[in-house]
Amino acid sequence: MTGKQQYWAARPFGYAGKDLDRGMVFELVGSRNDDKLIGMAYIQPVAAKAQLVECPGCGAKFIGHDTKVGHYEKRHIEHNVREEDMLADREERMLDQVAPLNLQAA
């Protein structure tokens, strides 16, 4: 890890021109909404002892194997429209369970 605090995306979203997937590790850039992202639980700090894993398709870092696999299937494997819809529905149901938003912080 670098000296700066790193965060991971609890939910997929766009940040500083990048599409972040669940579990993707990144550093804050000083955006005016950084505090809201933390408060709404969109992002979580990476633990100092975290064992990060790398995507073989693009080199992005992830907090775990499962989040890396989810990213790889979403970004590096071609899907037809039906498969994309099924993946999107499955992802949204999973996110509602494992990464609920804290909308009171908005």
PyMOL commands that set and color helices and strands:
alter all, ss='L'
color gray80, all
select helices_A, chain A and resi 34-39+65-76+81-98+103-105
alter helices_A, ss='H'
color red, helices_A
select strands_A, chain A and resi 6-9+13-15+18-20+25-27+43-45+53-54+61-62
alter strands_A, ss='S'
color yellow, strands_A
deselect
rebuild
show_as cartoon
